[in-house]
Amino acid sequence: MIELENKVVDVLKTIYDPEIPVDVFELGLIYEVRIDDAKNVEIDMTLTSPNCPVAESMPKEVEDKVAAIEEVNSAKVNIVFDPPWDKDMMSEEAKLELGFL
């Protein structure tokens, strides 16, 4: 299961917020990845703001790309705003990339 989780994370790192040149994983937009025994993946993610211009397309892109992983049976994205995202949730790498360090 760890191997599949790593593949999911690798795919998440290929998805970028169109307004910020950092992937959704490093931005801290992915709160949780759960994989059950049937290899159904459920992802809790947030957006940089509730009225984010990609509120419709980005979760769908995450769902589609994760579902395309060969071992994955299904993928579902839950959009959550609790806790609200802020820049402290970004990885050190993302903060460095965006000049916050």
MMTF fields as JSON, N, C-alpha, C and O atoms, coordinates in Angstrom:
{
  "mmtfVersion": "1.0.0",
  "mmtfProducer": "UNKNOWN",
  "numBonds": 403,
  "numAtoms": 404,
  "numGroups": 101,
  "numChains": 1,
  "numModels": 1,
  "chainsPerModel": [1],
  "groupsPerChain": [101],
  "chainIdList": ["A"],
  "bondAtomList": [4, 2, 8, 6, 12, 10, 16, 14, 20, 18, 24, 22, 28, 26, 32, 30, 36, 34, 40, 38, 44, 42, 48, 46, 52, 50, 56, 54, 60, 58, 64, 62, 68, 66, 72, 70, 76, 74, 80, 78, 84, 82, 88, 86, 92, 90, 96, 94, 100, 98, 104, 102, 108, 106, 112, 110, 116, 114, 120, 118, 124, 122, 128, 126, 132, 130, 136, 134, 140, 138, 144, 142, 148, 146, 152, 150, 156, 154, 160, 158, 164, 162, 168, 166, 172, 170, 176, 174, 180, 178, 184, 182, 188, 186, 192, 190, 196, 194, 200, 198, 204, 202, 208, 206, 212, 210, 216, 214, 220, 218, 224, 222, 228, 226, 232, 230, 236, 234, 240, 238, 244, 242, 248, 246, 252, 250, 256, 254, 260, 258, 264, 262, 268, 266, 272, 270, 276, 274, 280, 278, 284, 282, 288, 286, 292, 290, 296, 294, 300, 298, 304, 302, 308, 306, 312, 310, 316, 314, 320, 318, 324, 322, 328, 326, 332, 330, 336, 334, 340, 338, 344, 342, 348, 346, 352, 350, 356, 354, 360, 358, 364, 362, 368, 366, 372, 370, 376, 374, 380, 378, 384, 382, 388, 386, 392, 390, 396, 394, 400, 398],
  "bondOrderList": [1, 1, 1, 1, 1, 1, 1, 1, 1, 1, 1, 1, 1, 1, 1, 1, 1, 1, 1, 1, 1, 1, 1, 1, 1, 1, 1, 1, 1, 1, 1, 1, 1, 1, 1, 1, 1, 1, 1, 1, 1, 1, 1, 1, 1, 1, 1, 1, 1, 1, 1, 1, 1, 1, 1, 1, 1, 1, 1, 1, 1, 1, 1, 1, 1, 1, 1, 1, 1, 1, 1, 1, 1, 1, 1, 1, 1, 1, 1, 1, 1, 1, 1, 1, 1, 1, 1, 1, 1, 1, 1, 1, 1, 1, 1, 1, 1, 1, 1, 1],
  "groupList": [{"groupName": "MET", "atomNameList": ["N", "CA", "C", "O"], "elementList": ["N", "C", "C", "O"], "formalChargeList": [0, 0, 0, 0], "bondAtomList": [1, 0, 2, 1, 3, 2], "bondOrderList": [1, 1, 2], "singleLetterCode": "M", "chemCompType": "L-PEPTIDE LINKING"}, {"groupName": "ILE", "atomNameList": ["N", "CA", "C", "O"], "elementList": ["N", "C", "C", "O"], "formalChargeList": [0, 0, 0, 0], "bondAtomList": [1, 0, 2, 1, 3, 2], "bondOrderList": [1, 1, 2], "singleLetterCode": "I", "chemCompType": "L-PEPTIDE LINKING"}, {"groupName": "GLU", "atomNameList": ["N", "CA", "C", "O"], "elementList": ["N", "C", "C", "O"], "formalChargeList": [0, 0, 0, 0], "bondAtomList": [1, 0, 2, 1, 3, 2], "bondOrderList": [1, 1, 2], "singleLetterCode": "E", "chemCompType": "L-PEPTIDE LINKING"}, {"groupName": "LEU", "atomNameList": ["N", "CA", "C", "O"], "elementList": ["N", "C", "C", "O"], "formalChargeList": [0, 0, 0, 0], "bondAtomList": [1, 0, 2, 1, 3, 2], "bondOrderList": [1, 1, 2], "singleLetterCode": "L", "chemCompType": "L-PEPTIDE LINKING"}, {"groupName": "ASN", "atomNameList": ["N", "CA", "C", "O"], "elementList": ["N", "C", "C", "O"], "formalChargeList": [0, 0, 0, 0], "bondAtomList": [1, 0, 2, 1, 3, 2], "bondOrderList": [1, 1, 2], "singleLetterCode": "N", "chemCompType": "L-PEPTIDE LINKING"}, {"groupName": "LYS", "atomNameList": ["N", "CA", "C", "O"], "elementList": ["N", "C", "C", "O"], "formalChargeList": [0, 0, 0, 0], "bondAtomList": [1, 0, 2, 1, 3, 2], "bondOrderList": [1, 1, 2], "singleLetterCode": "K", "chemCompType": "L-PEPTIDE LINKING"}, {"groupName": "VAL", "atomNameList": ["N", "CA", "C", "O"], "elementList": ["N", "C", "C", "O"], "formalChargeList": [0, 0, 0, 0], "bondAtomList": [1, 0, 2, 1, 3, 2], "bondOrderList": [1, 1, 2], "singleLetterCode": "V", "chemCompType": "L-PEPTIDE LINKING"}, {"groupName": "ASP", "atomNameList": ["N", "CA", "C", "O"], "elementList": ["N", "C", "C", "O"], "formalChargeList": [0, 0, 0, 0], "bondAtomList": [1, 0, 2, 1, 3, 2], "bondOrderList": [1, 1, 2], "singleLetterCode": "D", "chemCompType": "L-PEPTIDE LINKING"}, {"groupName": "THR", "atomNameList": ["N", "CA", "C", "O"], "elementList": ["N", "C", "C", "O"], "formalChargeList": [0, 0, 0, 0], "bondAtomList": [1, 0, 2, 1, 3, 2], "bondOrderList": [1, 1, 2], "singleLetterCode": "T", "chemCompType": "L-PEPTIDE LINKING"}, {"groupName": "TYR", "atomNameList": ["N", "CA", "C", "O"], "elementList": ["N", "C", "C", "O"], "formalChargeList": [0, 0, 0, 0], "bondAtomList": [1, 0, 2, 1, 3, 2], "bondOrderList": [1, 1, 2], "singleLetterCode": "Y", "chemCompType": "L-PEPTIDE LINKING"}, {"groupName": "PRO", "atomNameList": ["N", "CA", "C", "O"], "elementList": ["N", "C", "C", "O"], "formalChargeList": [0, 0, 0, 0], "bondAtomList": [1, 0, 2, 1, 3, 2], "bondOrderList": [1, 1, 2], "singleLetterCode": "P", "chemCompType": "L-PEPTIDE LINKING"}, {"groupName": "PHE", "atomNameList": ["N", "CA", "C", "O"], "elementList": ["N", "C", "C", "O"], "formalChargeList": [0, 0, 0, 0], "bondAtomList": [1, 0, 2, 1, 3, 2], "bondOrderList": [1, 1, 2], "singleLetterCode": "F", "chemCompType": "L-PEPTIDE LINKING"}, {"groupName": "GLY", "atomNameList": ["N", "CA", "C", "O"], "elementList": ["N", "C", "C", "O"], "formalChargeList": [0, 0, 0, 0], "bondAtomList": [1, 0, 2, 1, 3, 2], "bondOrderList": [1, 1, 2], "singleLetterCode": "G", "chemCompType": "PEPTIDE LINKING"}, {"groupName": "ARG", "atomNameList": ["N", "CA", "C", "O"], "elementList": ["N", "C", "C", "O"], "formalChargeList": [0, 0, 0, 0], "bondAtomList": [1, 0, 2, 1, 3, 2], "bondOrderList": [1, 1, 2], "singleLetterCode": "R", "chemCompType": "L-PEPTIDE LINKING"}, {"groupName": "ALA", "atomNameList": ["N", "CA", "C", "O"], "elementList": ["N", "C", "C", "O"], "formalChargeList": [0, 0, 0, 0], "bondAtomList": [1, 0, 2, 1, 3, 2], "bondOrderList": [1, 1, 2], "singleLetterCode": "A", "chemCompType": "L-PEPTIDE LINKING"}, {"groupName": "SER", "atomNameList": ["N", "CA", "C", "O"], "elementList": ["N", "C", "C", "O"], "formalChargeList": [0, 0, 0, 0], "bondAtomList": [1, 0, 2, 1, 3, 2], "bondOrderList": [1, 1, 2], "singleLetterCode": "S", "chemCompType": "L-PEPTIDE LINKING"}, {"groupName": "CYS", "atomNameList": ["N", "CA", "C", "O"], "elementList": ["N", "C", "C", "O"], "formalChargeList": [0, 0, 0, 0], "bondAtomList": [1, 0, 2, 1, 3, 2], "bondOrderList": [1, 1, 2], "singleLetterCode": "C", "chemCompType": "L-PEPTIDE LINKING"}, {"groupName": "TRP", "atomNameList": ["N", "CA", "C", "O"], "elementList": ["N", "C", "C", "O"], "formalChargeList": [0, 0, 0, 0], "bondAtomList": [1, 0, 2, 1, 3, 2], "bondOrderList": [1, 1, 2], "singleLetterCode": "W", "chemCompType": "L-PEPTIDE LINKING"}],
  "groupTypeList": [0, 1, 2, 3, 2, 4, 5, 6, 6, 7, 6, 3, 5, 8, 1, 9, 7, 10, 2, 1, 10, 6, 7, 6, 11, 2, 3, 12, 3, 1, 9, 2, 6, 13, 1, 7, 7, 14, 5, 4, 6, 2, 1, 7, 0, 8, 3, 8, 15, 10, 4, 16, 10, 6, 14, 2, 15, 0, 10, 5, 2, 6, 2, 7, 5, 6, 14, 14, 1, 2, 2, 6, 4, 15, 14, 5, 6, 4, 1, 6, 11, 7, 10, 10, 17, 7, 5, 7, 0, 0, 15, 2, 2, 14, 5, 3, 2, 3, 12, 11, 3],
  "groupIdList": [1, 2, 3, 4, 5, 6, 7, 8, 9, 10, 11, 12, 13, 14, 15, 16, 17, 18, 19, 20, 21, 22, 23, 24, 25, 26, 27, 28, 29, 30, 31, 32, 33, 34, 35, 36, 37, 38, 39, 40, 41, 42, 43, 44, 45, 46, 47, 48, 49, 50, 51, 52, 53, 54, 55, 56, 57, 58, 59, 60, 61, 62, 63, 64, 65, 66, 67, 68, 69, 70, 71, 72, 73, 74, 75, 76, 77, 78, 79, 80, 81, 82, 83, 84, 85, 86, 87, 88, 89, 90, 91, 92, 93, 94, 95, 96, 97, 98, 99, 100, 101],
  "secStructList": [7, 2, 2, 2, 2, 2, 2, 2, 2, 2, 2, 2, 6, 6, 7, 5, 7, 6, 6, 1, 1, 1, 5, 6, 6, 6, 6, 6, 7, 3, 3, 3, 3, 3, 3, 7, 6, 6, 7, 3, 3, 3, 3, 3, 3, 7, 7, 1, 1, 6, 6, 7, 6, 6, 6, 6, 2, 2, 2, 2, 2, 2, 2, 2, 2, 2, 2, 6, 1, 6, 6, 7, 1, 3, 3, 3, 3, 3, 3, 7, 7, 1, 1, 7, 7, 7, 4, 4, 4, 1, 7, 2, 2, 2, 2, 2, 2, 6, 6, 7, 7],
  "xCoordList": [0.824, 0.0, 0.867, 0.504, 2.012, 2.925, 3.396, 3.495, 3.686, 4.145, 3.075, 3.389, 1.816, 0.727, 0.555, 0.318, 0.673, 0.565, 1.658, 1.405, 2.862, 3.958, 3.653, 3.976, 3.029, 2.652, 1.606, 1.662, 0.655, -0.379, 0.281, -0.039, 1.192, 1.885, 2.678, 2.684, 3.35, 4.107, 3.193, 3.576, 1.989, 1.033, 0.561, 0.44, 0.293, -0.149, 0.89, 0.55, 2.157, 3.241, 3.353, 4.212, 2.481, 2.479, 1.327, 1.159, 0.543, -0.632, -0.33, 0.02, -0.473, -0.1, -1.303, -2.218, -1.284, -2.236, -1.824, -0.665, -2.744, -2.335, -1.829, -1.151, -2.146, -1.712, -0.396, 0.223, 0.033, 1.243, 2.108, 1.607, 3.382, 4.221, 4.727, 5.904, 3.834, 4.187, 3.07, 1.899, 3.434, 2.413, 1.514, 1.872, 0.338, -0.681, -0.197, -0.619, 0.693, 1.194, 2.128, 1.971, 3.101, 4.058, 3.382, 3.835, 2.293, 1.545, 0.803, 0.367, 0.663, -0.064, -1.566, -2.33, -2.001, -3.434, -4.008, -5.224, -3.132, -3.582, -3.518, -2.439, -4.684, -4.736, -4.588, -3.952, -5.177, -5.101, -5.327, -6.128, -4.604, -4.794, -5.1, -4.305, -6.273, -6.651, -6.826, -7.428, -6.292, -6.418, -6.977, -6.389, -8.118, -8.696, -8.145, -7.354, -8.572, -8.057, -8.397, -7.706, -9.461, -9.862, -9.153, -9.463, -8.207, -7.416, -8.266, -8.006, -9.289, -10.039, -9.319, -9.02, -9.045, -8.296, -9.262, -10.048, -9.182, -9.982, -9.02, -8.162, -9.175, -8.255, -9.041, -10.015, -8.602, -9.14, -8.179, -6.987, -8.708, -7.862, -8.617, -9.838, -7.857, -8.453, -7.986, -7.228, -8.432, -8.004, -7.423, -7.687, -6.638, -6.034, -7.091, -6.851, -8.269, -9.393, -10.688, -10.683, -11.796, -13.063, -13.525, -14.224, -13.141, -13.539, -12.38, -12.266, -11.535, -10.413, -10.944, -11.928, -10.301, -10.806, -10.803, -11.51, -10.019, -9.971, -10.724, -10.447, -11.672, -12.417, -13.111, -13.286, -13.503, -14.156, -13.132, -13.207, -12.184, -11.299, -10.171, -9.822, -9.6, -8.452, -8.824, -8.115, -9.895, -10.246, -10.531, -10.201, -11.134, -11.417, -10.102, -9.965, -9.141, -7.83, -7.148, -6.569, -7.216, -6.63, -7.298, -6.618, -8.623, -9.385, -9.004, -8.72, -8.998, -8.723, -7.306, -7.103, -6.331, -4.935, -4.657, -3.907, -5.261, -5.063, -5.782, -5.248, -6.98, -7.736, -7.005, -7.196, -6.17, -5.444, -4.254, -3.682, -3.88, -2.796, -3.285, -4.382, -2.472, -2.883, -3.474, -4.493, -2.86, -3.324, -4.556, -5.188, -4.899, -6.012, -7.345, -7.539, -8.256, -9.585, -10.476, -11.142, -10.486, -11.265, -10.616, -9.82, -10.972, -10.43, -11.556, -12.392, -11.561, -12.583, -11.887, -11.05, -12.243, -11.678, -12.77, -13.854, -12.473, -13.363, -12.718, -11.575, -13.45, -12.935, -13.349, -14.527, -12.362, -12.628, -11.983, -10.964, -12.58, -12.012, -11.741, -11.621, -11.647, -11.372, -10.24, -10.445, -9.07, -8.738, -8.512, -8.143, -8.733, -8.477, -6.991, -6.131, -6.708, -5.324, -4.648, -5.263, -3.389, -2.568, -1.141, -0.794, -0.318, 1.015, 1.908, 2.906, 1.586, 2.386, 2.253, 3.059, 1.254, 1.042, 1.937, 2.017, 2.607, 3.49, 4.741, 5.177, 5.307, 6.58, 7.679, 7.506, 8.804, 9.959, 10.344, 10.679, 10.289, 10.641, 9.73, 10.205, 8.436, 7.485, 7.733, 7.701, 7.982, 8.233, 9.481, 9.519, 10.505, 11.749, 11.479, 11.931, 10.739, 10.4, 9.653, 9.868, 8.777, 7.948, 8.546, 7.937, 9.75, 10.428, 9.942, 10.112, 9.335, 8.88, 9.966, 9.771, 11.105, 12.198, 13.394, 14.418],
  "yCoordList": [-1.202, 0.0, 1.265, 2.276, 1.194, 2.348, 2.667, 3.835, 1.63, 1.832, 2.556, 3.457, 2.159, 2.813, 4.249, 5.153, 4.455, 5.819, 6.711, 7.868, 6.174, 6.933, 7.281, 8.378, 6.349, 6.628, 7.736, 8.611, 7.695, 8.737, 10.093, 11.072, 10.155, 11.414, 11.89, 13.08, 10.958, 11.337, 11.975, 12.95, 11.434, 12.001, 13.37, 14.302, 13.493, 14.786, 15.872, 17.041, 15.474, 16.442, 16.879, 17.693, 16.335, 16.767, 17.743, 18.214, 18.04, 18.9, 20.253, 20.339, 21.298, 22.634, 23.551, 23.493, 24.401, 25.498, 26.444, 26.856, 26.807, 27.624, 29.022, 29.662, 29.495, 30.837, 30.836, 31.883, 29.647, 29.54, 28.429, 27.325, 28.681, 27.672, 26.571, 26.213, 26.043, 24.983, 23.942, 24.29, 22.663, 21.617, 21.591, 22.118, 20.965, 20.979, 20.289, 20.65, 19.293, 18.585, 19.486, 19.621, 20.1, 20.968, 22.231, 22.813, 22.65, 23.819, 23.529, 24.451, 22.253, 21.903, 21.836, 21.896, 21.711, 21.648, 20.247, 20.081, 19.24, 17.87, 17.618, 17.601, 17.423, 17.216, 15.743, 15.415, 14.858, 13.446, 12.587, 12.925, 11.465, 10.452, 9.153, 8.678, 8.577, 7.295, 6.262, 6.544, 5.065, 3.977, 2.774, 2.312, 2.265, 1.093, -0.198, -0.157, -1.34, -2.633, -2.923, -3.7, -2.3, -2.503, -1.509, -1.429, -0.767, 0.227, 1.371, 1.899, 1.75, 2.966, 4.084, 3.955, 5.167, 6.274, 7.421, 7.824, 7.929, 9.097, 10.179, 9.938, 11.37, 12.465, 13.643, 14.091, 14.144, 15.396, 16.483, 16.436, 17.461, 18.565, 19.872, 19.899, 20.938, 22.255, 23.084, 22.604, 24.302, 25.246, 26.457, 26.67, 27.247, 28.408, 29.387, 30.139, 29.385, 30.177, 29.551, 28.9, 29.738, 29.133, 29.587, 28.846, 30.798, 31.255, 31.178, 31.999, 30.187, 29.91, 29.677, 28.958, 30.281, 30.139, 28.704, 28.4, 27.822, 26.427, 25.483, 24.285, 26.038, 25.241, 24.031, 23.005, 24.152, 23.032, 22.104, 20.884, 22.69, 21.884, 21.183, 20.051, 21.825, 21.216, 19.932, 18.937, 19.901, 18.633, 17.52, 16.359, 17.875, 16.885, 16.374, 15.181, 17.27, 16.854, 15.9, 14.894, 16.214, 15.339, 13.969, 12.943, 13.953, 12.7, 11.881, 10.687, 12.522, 11.821, 11.255, 10.111, 12.051, 11.591, 10.472, 9.545, 10.55, 9.484, 8.216, 7.116, 8.361, 7.205, 6.513, 5.318, 7.253, 6.69, 5.817, 5.115, 5.855, 4.984, 3.545, 3.212, 2.702, 1.343, 0.563, -0.108, 0.64, -0.159, 0.423, -0.261, 1.663, 2.323, 1.865, 1.87, 1.472, 1.048, 2.255, 2.31, 3.227, 4.453, 5.57, 5.329, 6.8, 7.963, 8.946, 9.197, 9.496, 10.473, 11.607, 11.366, 12.85, 14.021, 14.704, 14.987, 14.962, 15.754, 17.116, 17.208, 18.173, 19.527, 19.951, 19.918, 20.346, 20.786, 22.161, 22.483, 22.945, 24.267, 24.389, 25.491, 23.234, 23.235, 22.265, 21.064, 22.699, 24.096, 24.871, 24.286, 26.188, 27.001, 26.953, 26.928, 26.941, 26.905, 28.245, 29.302, 28.191, 29.403, 29.029, 27.849, 30.031, 29.751, 28.943, 28.385, 28.861, 28.049, 26.555, 25.758, 26.169, 24.756, 24.299, 23.106, 25.243, 24.888, 24.197, 24.435, 23.342, 22.708, 23.77, 24.85, 23.437, 24.345, 24.631, 25.76, 23.585, 23.709, 24.733, 25.572, 24.664, 25.602, 27.016, 27.962, 27.168, 28.507, 29.111, 30.302, 28.279, 28.733, 29.161, 30.218, 28.324, 28.587, 29.914, 30.648, 30.213, 31.41, 32.623, 33.691, 32.43, 33.548, 33.882, 35.01, 32.907, 33.155, 32.84, 33.085, 32.303, 31.993, 32.874, 32.778],
  "zCoordList": [0.0, 0.0, 0.0, -0.601, 0.68, 0.719, -0.702, -1.079, -1.484, -2.857, -3.682, -4.459, -3.51, -4.239, -3.758, -4.56, -2.457, -1.925, -2.52, -2.853, -2.651, -3.259, -4.71, -5.167, -5.441, -6.831, -6.884, -7.749, -5.958, -5.91, -5.659, -6.334, -4.703, -4.397, -5.615, -5.927, -6.305, -7.509, -8.546, -9.193, -8.71, -9.67, -9.189, -9.984, -7.888, -7.344, -7.594, -7.775, -7.602, -7.82, -9.279, -9.617, -10.157, -11.56, -11.828, -12.953, -10.803, -10.962, -10.325, -9.148, -11.12, -10.664, -10.572, -11.394, -9.552, -9.481, -10.6, -10.646, -11.513, -12.659, -12.289, -13.092, -11.096, -10.702, -9.942, -9.761, -9.495, -8.674, -9.269, -9.482, -9.544, -10.216, -9.276, -9.307, -8.447, -7.497, -7.549, -7.7, -7.424, -7.51, -6.265, -5.211, -6.414, -5.347, -4.07, -2.971, -4.214, -3.033, -2.221, -1.007, -2.903, -2.215, -1.677, -0.691, -2.333, -1.856, -0.552, 0.137, -0.218, 0.999, 0.79, 1.753, -0.47, -0.757, -0.521, -0.42, -0.434, -0.185, 1.319, 1.911, 1.926, 3.378, 3.756, 4.757, 2.952, 3.301, 2.066, 1.194, 2.007, 0.963, 1.687, 2.497, 1.384, 1.987, 0.878, -0.158, 1.107, 0.135, 0.879, 1.857, 0.412, 1.082, 0.462, -0.481, 1.004, 0.538, -0.919, -1.577, -1.425, -2.819, -3.759, -4.948, -3.2, -3.948, -4.484, -5.566, -3.711, -3.976, -3.235, -2.047, -3.927, -3.338, -3.054, -3.912, -1.835, -1.468, -0.997, -0.147, -1.558, -1.266, -0.721, -1.326, 0.441, 0.967, 0.529, 0.832, -0.185, -0.61, -0.423, -0.271, -0.439, -0.337, -1.524, -2.366, -1.586, -2.618, -1.908, -0.724, -2.614, -1.97, -1.485, -0.54, -2.125, -1.626, -2.141, -3.186, -1.421, -1.848, -3.234, -3.925, -3.646, -4.983, -5.975, -6.884, -5.782, -6.674, -8.095, -8.27, -9.118, -10.488, -11.013, -11.973, -10.4, -10.868, -9.915, -9.867, -9.165, -8.18, -8.804, -8.147, -10.063, -10.739, -11.399, -11.256, -12.116, -12.947, -12.179, -12.512, -11.17, -10.498, -9.742, -9.89, -8.94, -8.284, -9.301, -9.061, -10.418, -11.477, -12.069, -12.341, -12.266, -12.784, -11.804, -12.215, -10.506, -9.484, -9.546, -9.577, -9.565, -9.621, -10.854, -10.746, -12.026, -13.276, -13.318, -13.726, -12.899, -12.967, -11.973, -12.277, -10.778, -9.792, -10.258, -10.118, -10.807, -11.305, -12.454, -12.677, -13.183, -14.32, -13.897, -14.73, -12.62, -12.139, -12.265, -11.816, -12.874, -13.217, -12.037, -12.196, -10.88, -9.733, -9.038, -8.233, -9.335, -8.641, -9.223, -10.439, -8.342, -8.753, -9.036, -10.07, -8.111, -8.297, -7.5, -6.592, -7.859, -7.143, -6.892, -7.76, -5.692, -5.328, -4.579, -3.709, -4.925, -4.265, -3.459, -3.97, -2.203, -1.351, -1.155, -0.708, -1.489, -1.267, 0.139, 0.493, 0.928, 2.302, 2.518, 1.908, 3.376, 3.697, 5.192, 5.728, 5.859, 7.285, 7.54, 7.366, 7.938, 8.22, 6.923, 5.905, 6.96, 5.768, 5.414, 6.294, 4.125, 3.668, 3.95, 3.812, 4.341, 4.342, 3.976, 3.934, 3.711, 3.157, 4.089, 3.634, 5.373, 6.29, 5.992, 6.473, 5.212, 4.873, 3.723, 3.432, 3.074, 1.964, 2.484, 3.61, 1.648, 1.996, 1.959, 1.394, 2.57, 2.529, 1.078, 0.719, 0.255, -1.163, -1.852, -2.618, -1.581, -2.199, -1.708, -2.495, -0.404, 0.143, -0.481, -0.788, -0.668, -1.294, -2.742, -3.183, -3.47, -4.878, -5.029, -5.993, -4.073, -4.172, -3.433, -3.373, -2.873, -2.23, -0.837, -0.375, -0.153, 1.229, 2.257, 3.447, 1.819, 2.768, 2.466, 3.142]
}
